[in-house]
Structures are given as structure tokens and as C-alpha cells.
Amino acid sequence: MLELNAALLAGATEPEATFDAGPMGCGEIVIELKFRLRDLPAGARLIVHGTDPGLPEDLPAWCRMTGHTLVWARPPYYLIQRRDP
């Protein structure tokens, strides 16, 4: 939790939602992210916590492909901003 607090300080404001993916695989994480982000308003921010070793490479690529913004990545924490519809 201390790591998350430090990451939030660097990000300035609180996110609208959080998702603790724990040890889920990247494939499962991006499917879950699709649904979680869909339910948030445009511009909302989501903190993701995930320990899959491929996530530092896969999550930025997924954000680029889907149009969402990876605001910052401090593995195992990531801040994603939902795209405009």
C-alpha cells in the first residue's frame, strides 16, 4: 500500500476507480479492463495493480491500441485514463 500511496502522490489526484488484478494473466486483465473502463465516464482514471511479468509491456500496447491513455506506470501499479467515446 505504501507503493500505491507514493504512486498516487506523483499522479496528483485520486482515481475514480481501482482494479486489483493481482496475479491474473495479461489476457484476463485486458478483458476485465475493457468492461471496467466501459462503465466509467470519459476522462475517468483507473488505478490497476497487477503482478504479471508481461504487464509492463502489454498494458502500454493495449492502451495505444484501444485509445486509452496510460498516464503513468510504476509496476506493479498503472494509472489509465479512459478515452473519449
N, C-alpha and C positions, 0 to 999 in steps of 0.2 A: 504494500500500500504506500510506503514511503516513496517508491519509484514513481507511482502514479501521481502523487502529490507534487513531486518535483516536475514531472512532465506537464501537469496542468498549470503550474506557475509559469512555465515557458510559453504556454498557449494562451495565457491571459484570462479568458472567461470560461465558465463551466460549460460542458457539452450538454446537449438536450437529452442524450441517451448514452447508455453504456452496453457493451456486449462482451461478456467473459467467455471466450471460446476455449480457454484452457488448452488441452492437448488435441483438440479437433484437427483434422487434416485440412489443408488449404481448400480442397474441393468442397468440403462441407461448410467451411467458413464463408466462402464467396456465395454459395447458395443461400445461406442464412442471412448474409449481408444484403442480398437482393431484396428479401422480404422486409427486413428491419428498416432499411433505408426507404423503401417504398412507402412505409407507414409514417414517415417523418415529413414535415413541410420542407419545401425548397430552402436551401441555405442552412438547415439544421446540421448540427455536428454530433458525431457519434464516436465515442472512445471504444476502441477494440483492444482486448487483451488476448493474445494468442501466442502459444509457445511452439507451434510447428516450425521446424527449422527452415522451411521454404517460404514462410510468410514474408520475410523482409524483401524478397524478390518478387513473389507472386502478388502481394497486395498492391504495390505501386502499379504493376502492369494491369491488374484488374481495374483499378481506378482510372487509368488512362483509357482503357477500352470502353468503360461504361460512362465516362464523362464526369464522374465524381472527383473531388479534389482530395488528395492526401495532403493534409495541412502539415503534419509532421509525423515522423516515425522515430520512436525511441524504443526499439524492441525490448520487451515484448508488448509495448503499448503503441497504438497508432490512432491518430485523430483524422477522421474522414468527414468532409463536408458534402452534404447531399447536393447534387446538381439541380439546376432549374429544370422543370419538366420539359 
